[in-house]
Amino acid sequence: MPDLPNLDHYWMPFTANRQFKAMPRLFKAAKGNYYTTIDDRVILDGTAGLWCVAGGHGREEIASAVAHQLRTLDYAPAFQNSHPLAFEAAERLAQYMPAGLDRIFFTNSGSESVETALKIALAYHRINGNPLRNKLIGRERGYHGVNFGGIAVGGIAGNRKAFGNGLAGVDHIRHPLDISRNAFTRSIPADGGIALANEFEQRITTLHDPATIAALIIEPIQGSAGVILPPAGYLKRLREICDKYGILLIFDEVITGFGRLGTQFAADYFDVTPDILTCAKGLTNGAVPMGAVAVKREIHDVFMHNSPAGAIELPHGYTYTAHPIACAAAIAMLAIFADEKLEDRAASLSAYFEQAAHSLLDVPFVKDIRNVGLVAGIELEPTPEQPGARAFATYLKCYEMGVLIRYTGDIIAISPPLTIEKHEIDKIFSCIAAALTNIAADGDAGLDATRYLKNEQLWAAHQQEIKSQQTALEHAI
């Protein structure tokens, strides 16, 4: 029986902690497209970690770069000082970005990237002589991280309701998911995009003076809400409306960046260039926390030209902005993209991935399948009194069967490393099919989480037994 760490002290993020600690799912190693669990089981990574391990696990190039940097310069202050790798990483990332987005501000996560982008947008209008442009527009079911700005412009109510009043001056437009019209569409839905984008102009300009809106922030593809795809023409029309009214367009590409759609960014895939683009995750292959905000040069230059000489143009930043270790990891990862053409690899696999995803069409409980590039969302029929229970049971069963998937509500999301092989794609979707078929055969009992991962439950019970014995011994002494 593997020894478990003491599970008491770590408060886990976005996790039902009590439930997890009753059946702990712990990885001890990873290589290529696979994790190794604490009991030496091999688990195929169907989610690229948390959307971030684009190049596969255990990249020696990144490990070597990070190790060398740790021994050379472990930290340098980010305020009023810097180090050469910060500028090299910014230059390389600027070259990777869509044309024009060549001014880079480094952060430590996607959440910080969003906060930075929102602050840049507000400060830009103010320094440009338009201080009344102070409203921010997000989108229903949007996910923009977990800081106060991000949850304000985000459109997932559950991420906000526990924290009371958040950022003021925020509104939302409708999300583009329309299952009644577009269920089981392969890739981007063909219809409804222009009308839906026009609704932004109709609704927002009716409710708000457009001259008071600073920015619209959207995910080109809404990932955390369950792979919601924009219909054809939708993003281009939003770009036109923003241009018409002087509203900055921000693309949150924390999930869609770095090859996920078979292009460098979703902006490239949809041929729409935002004014500001946020990224993170794949920037360092998930090896070191890092994010970035890419800004059009003309926006950056307004700060440089309109600030007094010697002034701090943007009073914003973090202790770990452009951390030397993160910069080393980012440079190494961008070199991997250049050498291995991972975006092209993703594009070449997208048709096969699509076919595999849509093979689930007649599997029990499958309500919709959405896909583009190497990302798919499988929406399940909900259980009336147990929302999310079916997807959670599917996740547990797949884990038992050796495949890691991600679930959000009643939606299963698949986003494997871009190094995935065809036989591994087959394994992911065949495992989901088998899990759902098993759950359907078991009826209501199939939704009982305690039916799954008996070993993990045994480990947790054993740990509690040891603790009880220790407590009894301490009391006896």
Stockholm file with secondary structure:
# STOCKHOLM 1.0

chainA/1-477         MPDLPNLDHYWMPFTANRQFKAMPRLFKAAKGNYYTTIDDRVILDGTAGLWCVAGGHGREEIASAVAHQLRTLDYAPAFQNSHPLAFEAAERLAQYMPAGLDRIFFTNSGSESVETALKIALAYHRINGNPLRNKLIGRERGYHGVNFGGIAVGGIAGNRKAFGNGLAGVDHIRHPLDISRNAFTRSIPADGGIALANEFEQRITTLHDPATIAALIIEPIQGSAGVILPPAGYLKRLREICDKYGILLIFDEVITGFGRLGTQFAADYFDVTPDILTCAKGLTNGAVPMGAVAVKREIHDVFMHNSPAGAIELPHGYTYTAHPIACAAAIAMLAIFADEKLEDRAASLSAYFEQAAHSLLDVPFVKDIRNVGLVAGIELEPTPEQPGARAFATYLKCYEMGVLIRYTGDIIAISPPLTIEKHEIDKIFSCIAAALTNIAADGDAGLDATRYLKNEQLWAAHQQEIKSQQTALEHAI
#=GR chainA/1-477 SS CCCCCCCSSCCCTTSCHHHHHHSCCCEEEEEBTEEEETTSCEEEESSHHHHTCTTCBCCHHHHHHHHHHHHHCSCCCSSSCCCHHHHHHHHHHHHHSSTTCCEEEEESSHHHHHHHHHHHHHHHHHHTTCTTCCEEEEETTCCCCSSHHHHHHSCCGGGTGGGCSCCSSEEEECCCCCHHHHTTCCSSCCSSHHHHHHHHHHHHHHHSCGGGEEEEEECSSBTTTTCBCCCTTHHHHHHHHHHHHTCEEEEECTTTTTTTTSSSSHHHHHTCCCSEEEECGGGGTTSSCCEEEEECHHHHHHHHHHSCTTCCSSCCCCTTTTCHHHHHHHHHHHHHHHHHCHHHHHHHHHHHHHHHHHTTTTSTTEEEEEEETTEEEEEECCCTTSTTHHHHHHHHHHHHTTEECEEETTEEEECCCTTCCHHHHHHHHHHHHHHHHHHHHHGGGGGCGGGSCHHHHHHHHHHHHHHHHHHHHHHHC
#=GC SS_cons         CCCCCCCSSCCCTTSCHHHHHHSCCCEEEEEBTEEEETTSCEEEESSHHHHTCTTCBCCHHHHHHHHHHHHHCSCCCSSSCCCHHHHHHHHHHHHHSSTTCCEEEEESSHHHHHHHHHHHHHHHHHHTTCTTCCEEEEETTCCCCSSHHHHHHSCCGGGTGGGCSCCSSEEEECCCCCHHHHTTCCSSCCSSHHHHHHHHHHHHHHHSCGGGEEEEEECSSBTTTTCBCCCTTHHHHHHHHHHHHTCEEEEECTTTTTTTTSSSSHHHHHTCCCSEEEECGGGGTTSSCCEEEEECHHHHHHHHHHSCTTCCSSCCCCTTTTCHHHHHHHHHHHHHHHHHCHHHHHHHHHHHHHHHHHTTTTSTTEEEEEEETTEEEEEECCCTTSTTHHHHHHHHHHHHTTEECEEETTEEEECCCTTCCHHHHHHHHHHHHHHHHHHHHHGGGGGCGGGSCHHHHHHHHHHHHHHHHHHHHHHHC
//
